[in-house]
Amino acid sequence: QVQVVESGGGSVQAGGSLRLSCAASAYIYSNKCMGWFRQAPGKEREGVAAICTGGGSTYYADSVKGRFTISQDNAEKTTYLQMNSLKPEDTAMYYCAMDFGTFRESLGDIGATRAAHYFVFRGQGTQVTVSS
C-alpha cells in the first residue's frame, strides 16, 4: 500500500502563498491520479486539485482555479500544490490521496461532491490557516 506524508502547511495572511508537498512511499503508476483535498471544521471534505500521470492532465475545483497549481515530480515521488492569493476561506486541513484508478474516466471532476469516493486517504494532512 502506498503511504503519503503531507507537509508545507502553515499560517499566512490573506494574499499570501504556501506550497504543500505530498511525499509518496512508492512511484505513482501511469494510470493513477493524485489529488489534494481539504476539510474545514464542520464541513465535508472537498476536492481541490488532481493530477493524472501519463497524460499530465490536471483538474481544479472552481474555487481555486487561477490561484492553485498542482504539479508532480515522479522521480521524487512527490506531488505539490502551489497556493497563491490565499483567502481566509482556504483555511482547512489539506490531504493528498491516490485514486483507485477510475477517477479520470469515471468522473474527471475534482470539484464534484463525490470526488473523494474515488480516492484512498492514508496521510495525516497538513493544516493551512489564512488570516484576514
N, C-alpha and C positions, 0 to 999 in steps of 0.2 A: 504494500500500500504506500502510495506517495504521501509523504508528510510535507507540510508547509509551515514556514515561520514568517510572520508579517513583522515589519519594522518600519520606522520612519515617522510615526505619528508624533504629535506634539501639540502645543498651544500656540496659536498665531492670531494676529489681529485680522480683521476683515480686509480683504485685498491682498493678503499675503499668500505665500506659496509653501507647499510641502511636497516631498517626493517619497512615496511609500514603496517599499520593496517586499517582494514575496519570494523567499528562497525555497525551492522545492528539493526534496531529497533524491529525486531521480529526474532523468530527462523527460521532457514533455513530448510525447509522440505526436506525429503529424496529424492525427485525426482527433486530437484533443484541443480543447479551448481552456484558457484560464480566465477567470472572472474576478472582478472586485465587487464586493457588496458592502453595504453599510447598514447599521441598525442603530437608531437613536432610541433613548429610553421611552418606553410606551408605544413604540411604533414597530411596524412589520419590517423585516429585513427586505431591503430593496437592492436591485442590481444597479451598478454604476457604470461599469465598462467591462468589455470582454475582448480577448484577442485569440484568434484561432490560428495555429501554426499551419504550415503548408501553404495556404493561400495568403496568409498575412492579413486576414480580414479582421477589422475592428468594429466594435459596436459600442454605442454610448446611450445612456439614458438622456432624455431631452433636457433634464435639469442640469446636466454637466457638459453638454456639447459646447465646444468652443473654449472651455476652461480646463478640462481634464484631458490628459493624453495617456493612453496605455501603450506600453512597449514591452519588448521581451528580448532577453539575451539567453538564447537556448544553451549556448556554450557554458554560461554561468548558472543555468537552471534557475534564472531569476526573472520575475515579471514585475514591472514597475508601473506606478500610477503617479504621473506628474500632475499636481493640482495647483492651478493658478487662480487668481482672482477669487480666493476663498470667501465664502459668505457664512454668516452665523448658522444658517440652515444646513450647512455641510457638516456641522458637528455631529459626530457619531462614532461608534466603533466600526472600524473597517476590517473586512475579512477578505482573504483571497481563497479561491476554490477552483478545483478542476472539474470539468464537466464529465458526464458519463459517456460522452461520445455522440450524443444526439442533439445537442443544443443547436448547432448551426443548421442542420437540415430540418429539424422538427419545430424550432421556434425562431431563432435568429433575431430575437429582440430582448436585449438585456434589461430593458425597462419594463417588460411585461411583468404582471403581478406573479406569475407562476415561474419566472425565470430561475429562482433558487432551487426549484424542484429538479432541475437538470444538472445540478452541481453537487459535489460532495465537499463538505466543510471539515477540515481537520486542524485548522490553525486556531490560535488563541485570540487573534485580532490585534489591532493597534488603534489606540484612541486618538482621534482628531478633535480638537476643540478650537473653534473660531469665535473670537470675541468681537463685539461691535465697537 
